[in-house]
Amino acid sequence: MRRTAPGQVTQQPDNVLQVSVHTEIAEIGRDDWNRIAGERYPFLRFDFLHAAEASGSVSEDNGWFPCHLALRHGDGRIRAILPLYEKHHSWGEFVFDWAWANAYERAGLHYYPKLVSAVPFTPAPSPRLLLSDSDDTEAATILLGAAVQLAGERECSSVHILFPAAEECEILEDAGFKIRKDCQFHWHNQGYETFDDFLGTFSSAKRKKARRDRRRVDEAGIKFRWLDGHAMSDEDWLVAYRLISRTFMQRGSLPYYNLDFFRRLGTDLPEGIRVVFADDMAGPVAAAIFFVGTDTLYGRYWGSEANYNALHFETCYYQGIDYCIEQGLSTFEPGTQGEHKISRGFIPEPTWSAHWLAHPEFFSAIGTYVNEESRHIDRYMQAVDQHSPYRQYKDPSEDST
């Protein structure tokens, strides 16, 4: 295998593999990227990641330096891709390593910069090793080795693969990475024909609570309308962005993705984005932005300028479940955290990350830590699972009506 300069591809014999480093996704190109990444995951599509870079949401100015790796045959054909960023902070990752960074600093070492393979600001599991042949373990191993080599060249402390697909964990571990476990709450479609079919799987008390939530919103006169990217006007995007910005500002920040990013997606990836508006008599009072893949709905951002009872649950969860049932989607991933999701029908699911650190003593300590943390996550998932609203967890003597 040969390395080339950033963005440079030279003609070589077919049997010579090259890894090139690309400081923007545009250097790889839409056709090649999408051919390798496929269509299942909207966040892995060229147009999503290109919009992130072209809008300035992902850039040197905010601490995300693209350095995507492409593995090519000697004739220049791309065999595999690793989305990769040089990071100078840990914001927007949703796999928390602040304690690791603090430990480095206390030891007089520098944790930043580091290399991160992730979809920026998007804690949704999906492949990170983008392979033209899904069984191409050789290409995957070469890319991971190239990432470690690049970390050394750039004096980065570490390489982190965030929210990879579960089936990638084995090859990541074989490549010397430590595997870290966490969990989210996801909803699964069991072939429901209506929302009432879904609620019919709940215990009586939980079913009544969900219906009460929905009734409160309905009685407040709130109406919902779904728009895809084709239907969103510039004014619609301005309203949606203003609403979701309120949630971020309540936490002391602005949205990770700017308005230009969403407008680009509305034009370049309209089939992959959905916006639901909650309207009262005066107009929109809340909005939620979702993304949709071939079999999964992803909840991402929400905001409201009104204080209606249960509006958050309806807009972010029940509307999404309704959409999945109507469209025949198998899974709804509403985002990170939130034990309140359990009583709405979401169940704990493991998520993963993989980590390599250059410093051997710290790497060993991290290995011990993630092993202990994994056992804690297992216990946590077992505990919260017992609070599921589904009937199999209720007292057998409970009235099922």
C-alpha positions in Angstrom: 0.0 0.0 0.0 1.2 3.5 -0.8 0.3 6.8 0.7 -0.3 9.9 -1.4 -0.4 13.5 -0.5 -3.7 15.1 0.7 -6.2 14.8 -2.1 -3.6 13.5 -4.6 -4.2 10.4 -6.6 -1.5 9.0 -8.9 -1.8 6.3 -11.5 -0.3 3.0 -10.4 -0.5 -0.6 -11.4 -3.9 -2.2 -10.6 -2.5 -4.3 -7.8 -1.1 -1.3 -5.9 -3.4 0.1 -3.3 -3.2 3.7 -2.3 -4.7 5.7 0.6 -5.4 9.4 -0.1 -6.4 12.0 2.4 -9.1 14.5 1.4 -9.6 17.8 3.2 -13.1 18.1 1.7 -15.6 15.6 0.6 -16.0 17.3 -2.8 -12.5 16.0 -3.7 -14.0 12.4 -3.7 -17.2 13.4 -5.5 -20.9 12.6 -5.2 -21.0 9.5 -7.5 -18.0 7.7 -6.0 -19.1 8.5 -2.4 -22.7 7.4 -2.9 -21.7 4.3 -4.8 -19.6 3.2 -1.7 -21.9 4.6 1.0 -25.2 3.3 -0.4 -28.6 4.8 0.2 -29.8 3.2 3.5 -28.5 5.9 5.8 -29.3 9.5 5.0 -26.4 10.8 7.1 -23.8 8.9 5.1 -25.0 10.3 1.8 -22.7 12.7 0.0 -25.2 15.5 0.0 -25.6 15.4 3.8 -21.9 15.5 4.5 -21.2 18.0 1.7 -23.9 20.3 3.0 -22.2 20.2 6.5 -18.9 21.3 4.9 -20.2 23.7 2.3 -22.4 25.5 4.8 -19.5 26.0 7.2 -21.2 24.0 9.9 -18.2 21.6 9.8 -15.1 23.5 9.2 -11.7 24.6 10.6 -13.5 27.5 12.3 -15.5 25.2 14.6 -12.9 22.6 15.2 -13.8 19.9 12.7 -11.1 19.5 10.1 -12.1 17.0 7.3 -9.4 14.4 6.5 -11.5 11.7 4.8 -9.5 8.6 3.8 -10.1 6.9 0.4 -8.6 3.5 -0.5 -8.0 3.2 -4.2 -6.9 0.6 -6.7 -4.0 1.5 -8.8 -6.2 2.8 -11.6 -7.9 5.2 -9.2 -11.1 3.3 -8.6 -12.2 3.8 -5.0 -12.5 0.6 -3.0 -13.3 1.9 0.5 -13.8 5.2 2.4 -13.4 6.2 6.0 -15.1 9.5 6.9 -12.6 11.2 9.2 -12.1 14.5 11.0 -9.3 16.1 13.0 -10.8 17.5 16.2 -9.5 20.0 18.7 -12.4 19.6 21.2 -15.0 17.0 22.0 -18.2 19.0 21.3 -20.8 17.5 19.1 -19.8 13.9 19.4 -22.2 12.4 22.0 -19.6 9.9 23.1 -18.1 11.6 26.1 -14.4 11.5 26.6 -14.0 14.7 28.6 -12.6 12.8 31.6 -10.0 11.2 29.4 -8.9 14.6 28.1 -8.7 15.9 31.7 -6.5 13.0 32.7 -4.1 13.8 29.8 -3.9 17.4 30.9 -3.2 16.5 34.5 -0.4 14.2 33.3 1.1 17.1 31.3 0.0 15.6 28.0 -2.1 16.9 25.2 -5.3 15.0 24.3 -6.1 17.3 21.4 -5.9 17.1 18.5 -7.5 13.7 17.9 -9.0 11.9 14.9 -12.7 11.1 14.9 -14.6 9.0 12.4 -18.3 10.1 12.9 -21.1 11.9 11.3 -20.8 15.3 12.9 -23.4 16.1 15.5 -25.3 13.0 14.7 -25.4 10.1 17.3 -27.0 7.6 14.9 -25.4 4.2 14.4 -24.4 3.4 10.9 -21.3 2.0 9.1 -18.1 4.0 9.4 -16.0 1.7 7.2 -17.6 2.3 3.9 -16.7 -0.6 1.7 -17.6 -1.4 -1.9 -17.8 -5.0 -0.8 -19.2 -5.4 2.7 -17.0 -8.5 3.3 -13.8 -6.7 2.4 -12.0 -7.0 5.7 -8.7 -6.3 4.0 -9.8 -2.8 2.9 -11.3 -2.1 6.4 -8.0 -3.1 8.1 -6.0 -1.0 5.7 -8.1 2.1 6.3 -7.9 1.7 10.1 -4.2 1.3 9.9 -4.0 4.4 7.7 -6.0 6.4 10.3 -3.6 5.3 13.1 -0.7 6.3 10.8 -2.2 9.6 10.1 -2.7 10.2 13.8 1.1 9.8 14.2 1.9 12.1 11.4 -0.4 14.8 12.7 0.7 14.3 16.4 -2.8 13.3 17.4 -3.3 11.5 20.7 -5.9 9.0 19.4 -8.4 7.7 16.9 -12.1 7.3 17.7 -14.8 5.6 15.7 -18.1 6.8 17.0 -21.5 5.0 16.6 -20.3 2.3 14.1 -22.6 -0.4 13.0 -22.6 -3.3 15.5 -21.2 -5.7 12.9 -18.1 -3.5 12.6 -17.1 -4.0 16.2 -15.3 -7.3 15.6 -13.0 -5.9 12.9 -12.4 -2.8 15.0 -11.4 -4.9 17.9 -9.2 -7.1 15.7 -7.5 -3.9 14.5 -6.5 -3.1 18.1 -9.3 -0.7 19.1 -11.0 -0.8 22.5 -14.8 -1.2 22.2 -17.0 1.0 24.3 -20.7 0.3 25.0 -23.5 2.7 25.6 -27.3 2.7 24.9 -30.1 4.6 23.3 -33.9 4.1 23.2 -35.4 2.9 19.9 -38.8 2.0 18.7 -39.5 -1.1 16.6 -42.4 -1.6 14.3 -44.0 -5.0 14.9 -46.2 -4.8 11.9 -48.7 -2.3 13.4 -51.5 -1.1 11.1 -52.5 1.8 13.3 -51.3 3.7 16.3 -54.1 2.0 18.3 -52.6 -1.4 17.3 -49.3 -0.2 18.8 -51.0 1.1 22.0 -52.8 -2.3 22.2 -49.5 -3.8 23.2 -49.3 -1.6 26.3 -50.4 -2.3 29.8 -53.7 -0.7 30.7 -52.2 2.1 32.8 -49.5 3.0 30.2 -52.0 2.9 27.4 -54.3 5.4 29.2 -51.4 7.7 29.9 -50.3 7.8 26.2 -53.9 8.5 25.2 -54.2 11.2 27.7 -51.0 12.8 26.4 -52.4 12.8 22.8 -55.8 14.0 23.9 -54.3 17.1 25.7 -52.6 18.2 22.6 -55.7 17.6 20.5 -57.9 19.5 22.9 -55.5 22.5 22.7 -56.4 22.7 19.1 -52.9 21.8 17.8 -52.8 20.5 14.3 -49.7 18.8 12.7 -48.4 18.9 9.1 -45.5 17.0 7.7 -43.4 18.4 4.9 -40.4 16.9 3.0 -37.6 18.8 1.6 -39.4 19.3 -1.7 -42.3 21.1 0.0 -40.2 23.3 2.4 -40.0 26.9 1.3 -37.3 29.3 2.4 -39.8 30.8 4.9 -40.6 27.3 6.2 -36.9 26.7 6.9 -36.6 30.1 8.6 -39.5 29.3 10.9 -38.3 25.7 11.7 -34.8 27.0 12.3 -36.0 29.7 14.6 -38.0 27.2 16.6 -35.2 24.6 17.0 -32.8 27.3 17.9 -34.8 28.1 21.0 -33.9 24.6 22.4 -30.2 25.2 21.8 -30.3 28.7 23.3 -31.9 27.4 26.4 -28.7 25.3 26.8 -26.5 28.3 26.1 -25.5 27.6 22.5 -26.6 27.9 18.9 -27.6 24.9 16.7 -24.7 22.8 15.5 -26.0 23.0 11.9 -26.8 26.4 10.5 -29.7 27.5 8.4 -27.8 27.3 5.2 -27.1 23.6 5.9 -30.9 22.8 6.2 -31.7 24.8 3.1 -29.0 22.9 1.2 -30.5 19.6 2.3 -34.0 20.7 1.2 -32.6 21.2 -2.3 -29.9 18.4 -2.5 -31.4 15.7 -0.3 -35.1 16.5 -0.2 -36.2 12.9 0.1 -34.1 12.3 3.2 -35.5 15.1 5.4 -38.9 15.6 7.0 -40.2 18.5 9.1 -43.3 18.4 11.2 -44.9 21.6 12.3 -47.3 22.0 15.2 -49.8 24.8 14.5 -52.3 26.5 16.7 -54.8 29.1 15.5 -52.0 31.7 15.0 -49.6 29.5 13.1 -46.5 27.3 13.9 -45.7 27.0 17.6 -43.4 24.0 17.5 -41.4 22.0 15.0 -39.3 18.9 14.8 -36.8 17.9 12.1 -36.4 14.2 11.2 -34.4 12.3 8.7 -35.5 9.2 6.9 -33.6 6.3 5.5 -34.8 3.2 3.7 -36.1 1.5 6.9 -35.6 4.0 9.8 -36.8 7.4 10.9 -34.3 9.5 12.9 -35.5 12.2 15.2 -33.0 15.0 15.4 -34.1 18.5 16.5 -37.1 20.1 18.2 -38.1 23.5 19.4 -41.2 25.3 20.7 -42.3 28.8 21.6 -45.4 27.7 23.5 -46.0 25.7 26.6 -48.7 23.2 25.7 -49.1 20.2 27.9 -47.5 17.0 26.3 -46.6 18.9 23.1 -43.0 17.7 23.2 -44.0 14.0 23.5 -46.6 14.3 20.7 -44.3 16.2 18.3 -41.1 14.3 18.8 -42.4 10.8 19.6 -46.0 10.0 18.8 -46.0 11.8 15.5 -42.8 9.9 14.5 -44.4 6.6 15.5 -47.5 7.4 13.5 -45.3 8.2 10.5 -43.4 4.9 10.8 -46.6 2.9 10.9 -48.0 4.8 7.9 -44.9 4.5 5.9 -44.0 0.9 6.9 -40.6 1.9 8.5 -39.2 -0.7 10.8 -37.3 1.5 13.3 -37.5 4.9 14.9 -34.4 6.3 16.5 -35.3 9.6 18.3 -31.8 10.5 19.5 -29.8 10.2 22.6 -30.7 10.0 26.3 -34.1 10.5 27.8 -35.5 7.8 30.0 -38.9 9.4 29.5 -38.9 7.7 26.2 -39.4 4.3 27.8 -43.0 4.8 28.8 -43.7 6.0 25.2 -42.7 2.6 23.8 -39.0 3.0 23.2 -36.7 0.2 24.4 -33.0 0.2 25.3 -30.6 -0.7 22.5 -26.8 -0.9 22.7 -24.7 1.5 20.8 -20.9 1.3 20.3 -17.7 3.3 19.8 -14.1 2.2 19.3 -11.0 3.9 20.6 -7.2 3.7 19.9 -4.8 5.8 22.0 -1.1 6.3 21.2 0.0 6.5 24.8 0.3 2.8 26.0 -0.4 3.4 29.7 -3.5 5.5 29.0 -4.6 3.0 26.4 -4.4 0.2 28.9 -6.3 2.2 31.5 -9.0 3.1 29.0 -9.4 -0.6 28.2 -10.0 -1.4 31.8 -12.4 1.5 32.1 -14.6 0.6 29.1 -14.8 -3.0 30.3 -16.1 -1.9 33.7 -18.4 0.7 32.0 -19.9 -2.0 29.7 -21.0 -4.1 32.7 -22.6 -1.0 34.2 -24.5 -0.3 30.9 -25.7 -3.9 30.9 -27.1 -3.5 34.4 -28.7 -0.2 33.4 -30.3 -1.6 30.3 -31.8 -4.5 32.3 -33.1 -2.2 35.0 -34.8 0.3 32.6 -36.2 -2.5 30.5 -38.4 -3.5 33.5 -40.2 -0.2 33.1 -41.3 -0.9 29.6 -45.0 -0.1 29.0 -45.5 -3.4 27.0 -47.9 -5.9 28.5 -45.3 -8.6 29.1 -44.0 -6.6 32.0 -47.3 -6.0 33.8 -48.7 -7.9 36.7 -50.5 -10.9 35.2 -53.6 -10.0 37.4 -53.8 -6.5 35.8 -56.9 -5.9 33.7 -55.9 -5.9 30.1 -58.7 -3.6 28.9 
